[in-house]
Amino acid sequence: MKTTRELIADELRSIRARKNVSIEEVAKQSQVNKDTISRYENNLVSMQIDKLEQLLNYYDVKFDIFFENIYAKKHNKD
């Protein structure tokens, strides 16, 4: 089973892929450093909540919906 941190990283990477935007574009628009975004998406560092909020705002994803998705994946029995 994946950790919550791994699920968050996967979800962020998935959202960016669905939005079809590059890390560079996300960094420019969200004002989160592209290396930081890459580290978050690859689960290399713990995420700062304010940075997560900036990214979710850029992606137009509500905080509660984001974590409901994480919870559902964590508790999926498939």
DRENRODO-587156 format. One record per residue (C-alpha): residue in three letters; x, y, z. Coordinates in steps of 0.05 Angstrom, whole numbers, plus 5000, padded with zeros to 4 digits. Each point is the difference from the previous one (the first is absolute). Layout:
AlaXYZ
...
END
This chain:
Met500050005000
Lys502550694982
Thr501250525054
Thr495850635003
Arg506050404977
Glu500849544939
Leu492650084983
Ile500550765005
Ala506049994953
Asp496349544951
Glu493850445002
Leu503950644987
Arg503549684941
Ser493449734974
Ile496550675005
Arg505750344962
Ala499749464946
Arg492450084994
Lys500850754993
Asn505449874948
Val504850525027
Ser507549975011
Ile503450085067
Glu503050654973
Glu493150284984
Val497249795068
Ala506150325034
Lys499150654962
Gln492650065014
Ser499849735071
Gln506550335023
Val502549345028
Asn507149834978
Lys500249474945
Asp505249595038
Thr495450015061
Ile494149764958
Ser504349444971
Arg502249795070
Tyr492750005024
Glu497649594939
Asn505749505011
Asn499049965075
Leu507150225015
Val498150525053
Ser494450135048
Met495050494973
Gln498850685031
Ile492650125008
Asp500450714972
Lys503549744937
Leu494649474992
Glu494850545006
Gln503450414946
Leu500349404954
Leu492749805012
Asn497850724988
Tyr503750004934
Tyr496949344980
Asp493150255024
Val499349405046
Lys496650095067
Phe504149785061
Asp494449565027
Ile498949654934
Phe507449874992
Phe500449665068
Glu493549624989
Asn503349704938
Ile506249835041
Tyr495849685054
Ala496049594950
Lys506449744967
Lys503149845067
His493949605022
Asn498549674932
Lys499949255009
Asp501449844926
END
